[in-house]
């Protein structure tokens, strides 16, 4: 059985350009490191809940998804981050699955 395809989410954190941002331990070439990929919806959920202190319900409303989905994304994102940090892996923040969000002038943070 194949997994369900990932649905696009509303993500508008600091990573606004398409591509990949890489964080890695200093002094070790990237080619020698195992890599952990953090998807944009996981990054956004962790950013909203842990970085901005929103509840999972508020984060879900901003992202256009249910509270339960936010909870799963936060758990997955946190797990990936801590495993990568403790194992000395590179962390790749990818932005390729993002849905652009229009910014209105009166809103400082559109999400």
N, CA, C and O atoms as a GROMACS GRO file, in nm:
protein
  444
    1UNK      N    1   0.083  -0.118   0.000
    1UNK     CA    2   0.000   0.000   0.000
    1UNK      C    3   0.088   0.125   0.000
    1UNK      O    4   0.180   0.136   0.081
    2UNK      N    5   0.061   0.217  -0.088
    2UNK     CA    6   0.140   0.340  -0.094
    2UNK      C    7   0.081   0.444   0.000
    2UNK      O    8  -0.041   0.447   0.021
    3UNK      N    9   0.166   0.529   0.058
    3UNK     CA   10   0.114   0.633   0.147
    3UNK      C   11   0.035   0.738   0.069
    3UNK      O   12   0.054   0.756  -0.051
    4UNK      N   13  -0.053   0.806   0.141
    4UNK     CA   14  -0.131   0.912   0.079
    4UNK      C   15  -0.039   1.026   0.039
    4UNK      O   16   0.059   1.054   0.109
    5UNK      N   17  -0.069   1.094  -0.072
    5UNK     CA   18   0.014   1.208  -0.112
    5UNK      C   19  -0.001   1.323  -0.013
    5UNK      O   20  -0.108   1.341   0.047
    6UNK      N   21   0.106   1.402   0.004
    6UNK     CA   22   0.102   1.515   0.095
    6UNK      C   23   0.018   1.628   0.035
    6UNK      O   24   0.030   1.659  -0.083
    7UNK      N   25  -0.066   1.688   0.118
    7UNK     CA   26  -0.148   1.800   0.073
    7UNK      C   27  -0.073   1.930   0.098
    7UNK      O   28  -0.001   1.942   0.196
    8UNK      N   29  -0.091   2.029   0.009
    8UNK     CA   30  -0.027   2.158   0.034
    8UNK      C   31  -0.092   2.228   0.153
    8UNK      O   32  -0.213   2.217   0.173
    9UNK      N   33  -0.013   2.300   0.232
    9UNK     CA   34  -0.061   2.372   0.350
    9UNK      C   35  -0.026   2.520   0.334
    9UNK      O   36   0.062   2.556   0.256
   10UNK      N   37  -0.096   2.604   0.408
   10UNK     CA   38  -0.062   2.746   0.411
   10UNK      C   39   0.056   2.763   0.506
   10UNK      O   40   0.042   2.742   0.627
   11UNK      N   41   0.170   2.801   0.453
   11UNK     CA   42   0.291   2.820   0.532
   11UNK      C   43   0.349   2.957   0.501
   11UNK      O   44   0.368   2.992   0.384
   12UNK      N   45   0.376   3.036   0.604
   12UNK     CA   46   0.429   3.170   0.577
   12UNK      C   47   0.532   3.211   0.680
   12UNK      O   48   0.538   3.329   0.717
   13UNK      N   49   0.614   3.120   0.728
   13UNK     CA   50   0.719   3.157   0.822
   13UNK      C   51   0.835   3.223   0.749
   13UNK      O   52   0.821   3.260   0.632
   14UNK      N   53   0.947   3.238   0.815
   14UNK     CA   54   1.059   3.316   0.761
   14UNK      C   55   1.114   3.264   0.629
   14UNK      O   56   1.171   3.342   0.553
   15UNK      N   57   1.099   3.136   0.600
   15UNK     CA   58   1.152   3.080   0.475
   15UNK      C   59   1.052   3.107   0.363
   15UNK      O   60   0.961   3.027   0.341
   16UNK      N   61   1.067   3.216   0.293
   16UNK     CA   62   0.969   3.254   0.191
   16UNK      C   63   1.010   3.215   0.050
   16UNK      O   64   0.925   3.210  -0.039
   17UNK      N   65   1.136   3.187   0.027
   17UNK     CA   66   1.179   3.151  -0.107
   17UNK      C   67   1.179   3.000  -0.124
   17UNK      O   68   1.194   2.926  -0.027
   18UNK      N   69   1.163   2.957  -0.248
   18UNK     CA   70   1.165   2.814  -0.276
   18UNK      C   71   1.309   2.765  -0.275
   18UNK      O   72   1.400   2.836  -0.318
   19UNK      N   73   1.328   2.647  -0.228
   19UNK     CA   74   1.461   2.588  -0.221
   19UNK      C   75   1.479   2.513  -0.092
   19UNK      O   76   1.382   2.465  -0.033
   20UNK      N   77   1.602   2.501  -0.047
   20UNK     CA   78   1.632   2.427   0.074
   20UNK      C   79   1.733   2.505   0.157
   20UNK      O   80   1.831   2.558   0.104
   21UNK      N   81   1.710   2.511   0.287
   21UNK     CA   82   1.803   2.570   0.382
   21UNK      C   83   1.862   2.454   0.460
   21UNK      O   84   1.789   2.367   0.507
   22UNK      N   85   1.995   2.453   0.476
   22UNK     CA   86   2.062   2.341   0.541
   22UNK      C   87   2.132   2.390   0.667
   22UNK      O   88   2.204   2.490   0.666
   23UNK      N   89   2.111   2.317   0.778
   23UNK     CA   90   2.184   2.339   0.902
   23UNK      C   91   2.264   2.211   0.928
   23UNK      O   92   2.209   2.101   0.922
   24UNK      N   93   2.393   2.226   0.956
   24UNK     CA   94   2.476   2.108   0.976
   24UNK      C   95   2.582   2.136   1.082
   24UNK      O   96   2.613   2.252   1.110
   25UNK      N   97   2.638   2.030   1.140
   25UNK     CA   98   2.746   2.050   1.236
   25UNK      C   99   2.867   2.114   1.167
   25UNK      O  100   2.900   2.080   1.053
   26UNK      N  101   2.932   2.205   1.235
   26UNK     CA  102   3.050   2.273   1.180
   26UNK      C  103   3.166   2.175   1.166
   26UNK      O  104   3.183   2.086   1.250
   27UNK      N  105   3.244   2.191   1.062
   27UNK     CA  106   3.364   2.113   1.044
   27UNK      C  107   3.347   1.979   0.976
   27UNK      O  108   3.446   1.908   0.955
   28UNK      N  109   3.224   1.942   0.942
   28UNK     CA  110   3.200   1.815   0.874
   28UNK      C  111   3.138   1.844   0.738
   28UNK      O  112   3.037   1.912   0.730
   29UNK      N  113   3.198   1.792   0.630
   29UNK     CA  114   3.140   1.815   0.498
   29UNK      C  115   3.000   1.755   0.487
   29UNK      O  116   2.972   1.648   0.542
   30UNK      N  117   2.912   1.823   0.417
   30UNK     CA  118   2.774   1.779   0.402
   30UNK      C  119   2.764   1.639   0.342
   30UNK      O  120   2.675   1.562   0.379
   31UNK      N  121   2.852   1.606   0.250
   31UNK     CA  122   2.845   1.475   0.183
   31UNK      C  123   2.871   1.360   0.280
   31UNK      O  124   2.833   1.247   0.253
   32UNK      N  125   2.935   1.388   0.393
   32UNK     CA  126   2.964   1.285   0.492
   32UNK      C  127   2.855   1.269   0.596
   32UNK      O  128   2.862   1.178   0.679
   33UNK      N  129   2.755   1.354   0.594
   33UNK     CA  130   2.651   1.353   0.697
   33UNK      C  131   2.523   1.286   0.649
   33UNK      O  132   2.487   1.294   0.532
   34UNK      N  133   2.455   1.219   0.743
   34UNK     CA  134   2.318   1.175   0.717
   34UNK      C  135   2.231   1.300   0.720
   34UNK      O  136   2.263   1.397   0.789
   35UNK      N  137   2.122   1.297   0.646
   35UNK     CA  138   2.037   1.415   0.635
   35UNK      C  139   1.896   1.385   0.686
   35UNK      O  140   1.843   1.276   0.665
   36UNK      N  141   1.838   1.483   0.754
   36UNK     CA  142   1.700   1.477   0.800
   36UNK      C  143   1.624   1.587   0.730
   36UNK      O  144   1.662   1.704   0.738
   37UNK      N  145   1.516   1.552   0.660
   37UNK     CA  146   1.436   1.650   0.587
   37UNK      C  147   1.316   1.690   0.672
   37UNK      O  148   1.239   1.605   0.717
   38UNK      N  149   1.301   1.820   0.694
   38UNK     CA  150   1.186   1.875   0.764
   38UNK      C  151   1.098   1.943   0.660
   38UNK      O  152   1.138   2.041   0.598
   39UNK      N  153   0.978   1.890   0.641
   39UNK     CA  154   0.887   1.944   0.540
   39UNK      C  155   0.830   2.078   0.584
   39UNK      O  156   0.828   2.108   0.704
   40UNK      N  157   0.786   2.160   0.490
   40UNK     CA  158   0.739   2.295   0.525
   40UNK      C  159   0.622   2.297   0.621
   40UNK      O  160   0.613   2.386   0.706
   41UNK      N  161   0.531   2.199   0.610
   41UNK     CA  162   0.418   2.199   0.704
   41UNK      C  163   0.464   2.164   0.845
   41UNK      O  164   0.408   2.215   0.942
   42UNK      N  165   0.565   2.078   0.859
   42UNK     CA  166   0.620   2.048   0.991
   42UNK      C  167   0.693   2.170   1.048
   42UNK      O  168   0.677   2.202   1.166
   43UNK      N  169   0.771   2.237   0.964
   43UNK     CA  170   0.842   2.357   1.007
   43UNK      C  171   0.744   2.464   1.052
   43UNK      O  172   0.763   2.527   1.157
   44UNK      N  173   0.639   2.485   0.974
   44UNK     CA  174   0.539   2.588   1.007
   44UNK      C  175   0.466   2.555   1.136
   44UNK      O  176   0.445   2.643   1.219
   45UNK      N  177   0.426   2.429   1.155
   45UNK     CA  178   0.354   2.389   1.276
   45UNK      C  179   0.442   2.409   1.400
   45UNK      O  180   0.394   2.461   1.501
   46UNK      N  181   0.568   2.368   1.394
   46UNK     CA  182   0.659   2.386   1.507
   46UNK      C  183   0.683   2.535   1.531
   46UNK      O  184   0.687   2.580   1.645
   47UNK      N  185   0.699   2.613   1.424
   47UNK     CA  186   0.720   2.757   1.436
   47UNK      C  187   0.601   2.824   1.505
   47UNK      O  188   0.619   2.904   1.597
   48UNK      N  189   0.480   2.793   1.460
   48UNK     CA  190   0.361   2.857   1.517
   48UNK      C  191   0.339   2.816   1.663
   48UNK      O  192   0.309   2.901   1.747
   49UNK      N  193   0.352   2.687   1.693
   49UNK     CA  194   0.324   2.639   1.828
   49UNK      C  195   0.437   2.668   1.926
   49UNK      O  196   0.412   2.717   2.036
   50UNK      N  197   0.559   2.638   1.888
   50UNK     CA  198   0.672   2.656   1.980
   50UNK      C  199   0.735   2.794   1.968
   50UNK      O  200   0.770   2.856   2.069
   51UNK      N  201   0.750   2.844   1.846
   51UNK     CA  202   0.814   2.973   1.826
   51UNK      C  203   0.726   3.091   1.864
   51UNK      O  204   0.770   3.184   1.932
   52UNK      N  205   0.600   3.088   1.820
   52UNK     CA  206   0.509   3.199   1.847
   52UNK      C  207   0.417   3.174   1.966
   52UNK      O  208   0.347   3.266   2.010
   53UNK      N  209   0.416   3.052   2.018
   53UNK     CA  210   0.336   3.021   2.136
   53UNK      C  211   0.187   3.008   2.111
   53UNK      O  212   0.108   3.023   2.204
   54UNK      N  213   0.148   2.982   1.987
   54UNK     CA  214   0.006   2.964   1.958
   54UNK      C  215  -0.040   2.827   2.005
   54UNK      O  216   0.040   2.734   2.017
   55UNK      N  217  -0.170   2.815   2.030
   55UNK     CA  218  -0.225   2.683   2.059
   55UNK      C  219  -0.233   2.605   1.928
   55UNK      O  220  -0.225   2.663   1.820
   56UNK      N  221  -0.250   2.474   1.939
   56UNK     CA  222  -0.262   2.393   1.819
   56UNK      C  223  -0.388   2.431   1.741
   56UNK      O  224  -0.389   2.424   1.618
   57UNK      N  225  -0.494   2.470   1.811
   57UNK     CA  226  -0.617   2.513   1.744
   57UNK      C  227  -0.592   2.640   1.663
   57UNK      O  228  -0.634   2.649   1.547
   58UNK      N  229  -0.523   2.738   1.723
   58UNK     CA  230  -0.492   2.862   1.652
   58UNK      C  231  -0.401   2.837   1.533
   58UNK      O  232  -0.420   2.894   1.426
   59UNK      N  233  -0.302   2.751   1.552
   59UNK     CA  234  -0.210   2.717   1.442
   59UNK      C  235  -0.286   2.649   1.329
   59UNK      O  236  -0.261   2.677   1.212
   60UNK      N  237  -0.378   2.561   1.363
   60UNK     CA  238  -0.458   2.492   1.262
   60UNK      C  239  -0.542   2.589   1.181
   60UNK      O  240  -0.555   2.574   1.060
   61UNK      N  241  -0.600   2.688   1.249
   61UNK     CA  242  -0.681   2.788   1.179
   61UNK      C  243  -0.594   2.870   1.083
   61UNK      O  244  -0.637   2.899   0.972
   62UNK      N  245  -0.474   2.906   1.124
   62UNK     CA  246  -0.384   2.982   1.036
   62UNK      C  247  -0.336   2.900   0.917
   62UNK      O  248  -0.318   2.953   0.808
   63UNK      N  249  -0.316   2.770   0.939
   63UNK     CA  250  -0.265   2.683   0.832
   63UNK      C  251  -0.376   2.623   0.748
   63UNK      O  252  -0.350   2.565   0.642
   64UNK      N  253  -0.500   2.635   0.792
   64UNK     CA  254  -0.613   2.578   0.718
   64UNK      C  255  -0.625   2.428   0.734
   64UNK      O  256  -0.670   2.359   0.642
   65UNK      N  257  -0.584   2.376   0.851
   65UNK     CA  258  -0.591   2.232   0.878
   65UNK      C  259  -0.650   2.210   1.017
   65UNK      O  260  -0.667   2.305   1.093
   66UNK      N  261  -0.680   2.085   1.049
   66UNK     CA  262  -0.740   2.055   1.179
   66UNK      C  263  -0.637   2.058   1.291
   66UNK      O  264  -0.516   2.050   1.266
   67UNK      N  265  -0.686   2.069   1.415
   67UNK     CA  266  -0.598   2.068   1.531
   67UNK      C  267  -0.522   1.936   1.541
   67UNK      O  268  -0.405   1.935   1.577
   68UNK      N  269  -0.588   1.826   1.510
   68UNK     CA  270  -0.523   1.695   1.514
   68UNK      C  271  -0.408   1.684   1.416
   68UNK      O  272  -0.305   1.624   1.446
   69UNK      N  273  -0.426   1.742   1.298
   69UNK     CA  274  -0.319   1.741   1.199
   69UNK      C  275  -0.201   1.825   1.247
   69UNK      O  276  -0.086   1.787   1.228
   70UNK      N  277  -0.230   1.940   1.309
   70UNK     CA  278  -0.122   2.023   1.365
   70UNK      C  279  -0.046   1.943   1.470
   70UNK      O  280   0.077   1.947   1.473
   71UNK      N  281  -0.118   1.872   1.556
   71UNK     CA  282  -0.052   1.793   1.660
   71UNK      C  283   0.042   1.690   1.600
   71UNK      O  284   0.155   1.674   1.646
   72UNK      N  285  -0.003   1.620   1.496
   72UNK     CA  286   0.082   1.520   1.431
   72UNK      C  287   0.205   1.585   1.366
   72UNK      O  288   0.314   1.530   1.372
   73UNK      N  289   0.186   1.701   1.305
   73UNK     CA  290   0.298   1.772   1.242
   73UNK      C  291   0.400   1.819   1.346
   73UNK      O  292   0.521   1.809   1.324
   74UNK      N  293   0.352   1.871   1.459
   74UNK     CA  294   0.441   1.919   1.564
   74UNK      C  295   0.520   1.802   1.623
   74UNK      O  296   0.642   1.812   1.642
   75UNK      N  297   0.453   1.691   1.650
   75UNK     CA  298   0.522   1.573   1.705
   75UNK      C  299   0.627   1.524   1.606
   75UNK      O  300   0.740   1.494   1.645
   76UNK      N  301   0.591   1.515   1.478
   76UNK     CA  302   0.684   1.469   1.376
   76UNK      C  303   0.803   1.564   1.362
   76UNK      O  304   0.918   1.520   1.354
   77UNK      N  305   0.776   1.694   1.357
   77UNK     CA  306   0.882   1.793   1.343
   77UNK      C  307   0.977   1.794   1.462
   77UNK      O  308   1.098   1.799   1.444
   78UNK      N  309   0.921   1.789   1.583
   78UNK     CA  310   1.006   1.788   1.703
   78UNK      C  311   1.093   1.662   1.706
   78UNK      O  312   1.211   1.668   1.738
   79UNK      N  313   1.032   1.547   1.673
   79UNK     CA  314   1.106   1.421   1.673
   79UNK      C  315   1.224   1.427   1.576
   79UNK      O  316   1.336   1.389   1.609
   80UNK      N  317   1.197   1.477   1.454
   80UNK     CA  318   1.303   1.487   1.354
   80UNK      C  319   1.414   1.581   1.401
   80UNK      O  320   1.532   1.551   1.384
   81UNK      N  321   1.377   1.695   1.459
   81UNK     CA  322   1.477   1.792   1.504
   81UNK      C  323   1.565   1.735   1.614
   81UNK      O  324   1.688   1.747   1.606
   82UNK      N  325   1.506   1.675   1.716
   82UNK     CA  326   1.585   1.625   1.827
   82UNK      C  327   1.672   1.507   1.785
   82UNK      O  328   1.786   1.496   1.830
   83UNK      N  329   1.619   1.419   1.700
   83UNK     CA  330   1.700   1.307   1.652
   83UNK      C  331   1.819   1.356   1.570
   83UNK      O  332   1.930   1.304   1.584
   84UNK      N  333   1.797   1.456   1.486
   84UNK     CA  334   1.906   1.511   1.405
   84UNK      C  335   2.011   1.579   1.492
   84UNK      O  336   2.130   1.562   1.469
   85UNK      N  337   1.967   1.656   1.591
   85UNK     CA  338   2.061   1.725   1.678
   85UNK      C  339   2.145   1.626   1.759
   85UNK      O  340   2.266   1.642   1.771
   86UNK      N  341   2.080   1.525   1.816
   86UNK     CA  342   2.152   1.430   1.900
   86UNK      C  343   2.242   1.337   1.819
   86UNK      O  344   2.345   1.291   1.870
   87UNK      N  345   2.206   1.309   1.694
   87UNK     CA  346   2.285   1.219   1.610
   87UNK      C  347   2.387   1.293   1.524
   87UNK      O  348   2.466   1.230   1.454
   88UNK      N  349   2.387   1.426   1.529
   88UNK     CA  350   2.482   1.503   1.449
   88UNK      C  351   2.453   1.499   1.300
   88UNK      O  352   2.545   1.500   1.219
   89UNK      N  353   2.325   1.495   1.263
   89UNK     CA  354   2.286   1.492   1.122
   89UNK      C  355   2.263   1.634   1.071
   89UNK      O  356   2.244   1.727   1.148
   90UNK      N  357   2.265   1.647   0.939
   90UNK     CA  358   2.228   1.773   0.876
   90UNK      C  359   2.076   1.784   0.875
   90UNK      O  360   2.006   1.684   0.857
   91UNK      N  361   2.024   1.904   0.894
   91UNK     CA  362   1.880   1.929   0.890
   91UNK      C  363   1.851   2.011   0.765
   91UNK      O  364   1.904   2.120   0.748
   92UNK      N  365   1.767   1.957   0.678
   92UNK     CA  366   1.729   2.025   0.554
   92UNK      C  367   1.587   2.076   0.569
   92UNK      O  368   1.494   1.997   0.585
   93UNK      N  369   1.570   2.208   0.563
   93UNK     CA  370   1.437   2.269   0.566
   93UNK      C  371   1.399   2.297   0.421
   93UNK      O  372   1.454   2.388   0.359
   94UNK      N  373   1.308   2.219   0.369
   94UNK     CA  374   1.268   2.236   0.230
   94UNK      C  375   1.144   2.323   0.223
   94UNK      O  376   1.059   2.318   0.312
   95UNK      N  377   1.132   2.402   0.118
   95UNK     CA  378   1.017   2.491   0.102
   95UNK      C  379   0.943   2.462  -0.027
   95UNK      O  380   0.861   2.542  -0.071
   96UNK      N  381   0.969   2.350  -0.089
   96UNK     CA  382   0.916   2.323  -0.222
   96UNK      C  383   0.767   2.294  -0.228
   96UNK      O  384   0.708   2.310  -0.334
   97UNK      N  385   0.704   2.253  -0.119
   97UNK     CA  386   0.563   2.220  -0.122
   97UNK      C  387   0.475   2.333  -0.070
   97UNK      O  388   0.361   2.309  -0.031
   98UNK      N  389   0.525   2.454  -0.069
   98UNK     CA  390   0.452   2.565  -0.010
   98UNK      C  391   0.342   2.619  -0.100
   98UNK      O  392   0.352   2.614  -0.222
   99UNK      N  393   0.239   2.670  -0.037
   99UNK     CA  394   0.133   2.742  -0.107
   99UNK      C  395   0.152   2.889  -0.074
   99UNK      O  396   0.142   2.926   0.043
  100UNK      N  397   0.180   2.976  -0.173
  100UNK     CA  398   0.201   3.117  -0.144
  100UNK      C  399   0.079   3.180  -0.076
  100UNK      O  400  -0.035   3.149  -0.111
  101UNK      N  401   0.104   3.266   0.021
  101UNK     CA  402  -0.003   3.333   0.095
  101UNK      C  403   0.009   3.482   0.069
  101UNK      O  404   0.116   3.540   0.087
  102UNK      N  405  -0.100   3.544   0.028
  102UNK     CA  406  -0.098   3.688   0.001
  102UNK      C  407  -0.089   3.764   0.133
  102UNK      O  408  -0.155   3.728   0.231
  103UNK      N  409  -0.009   3.869   0.136
  103UNK     CA  410   0.008   3.951   0.255
  103UNK      C  411  -0.068   4.081   0.235
  103UNK      O  412  -0.040   4.156   0.142
  104UNK      N  413  -0.165   4.106   0.323
  104UNK     CA  414  -0.237   4.233   0.315
  104UNK      C  415  -0.159   4.338   0.394
  104UNK      O  416  -0.092   4.304   0.490
  105UNK      N  417  -0.168   4.465   0.354
  105UNK     CA  418  -0.088   4.570   0.419
  105UNK      C  419  -0.113   4.583   0.568
  105UNK      O  420  -0.021   4.616   0.643
  106UNK      N  421  -0.236   4.558   0.615
  106UNK     CA  422  -0.266   4.577   0.756
  106UNK      C  423  -0.221   4.460   0.843
  106UNK      O  424  -0.221   4.470   0.966
  107UNK      N  425  -0.183   4.349   0.781
  107UNK     CA  426  -0.140   4.232   0.857
  107UNK      C  427   0.012   4.223   0.861
  107UNK      O  428   0.076   4.217   0.756
  108UNK      N  429   0.068   4.223   0.981
  108UNK     CA  430   0.212   4.206   0.993
  108UNK      C  431   0.250   4.061   0.967
  108UNK      O  432   0.349   4.033   0.900
  109UNK      N  433   0.169   3.969   1.020
  109UNK     CA  434   0.190   3.826   0.999
  109UNK      C  435   0.064   3.770   0.935
  109UNK      O  436  -0.037   3.756   1.003
  110UNK      N  437   0.067   3.738   0.805
  110UNK     CA  438  -0.053   3.694   0.735
  110UNK      C  439  -0.109   3.563   0.785
  110UNK      O  440  -0.229   3.538   0.771
  111UNK      N  441  -0.027   3.480   0.843
  111UNK     CA  442  -0.077   3.352   0.894
  111UNK      C  443  -0.107   3.370   1.038
  111UNK      O  444  -0.151   3.276   1.104
   0.00000   0.00000   0.00000
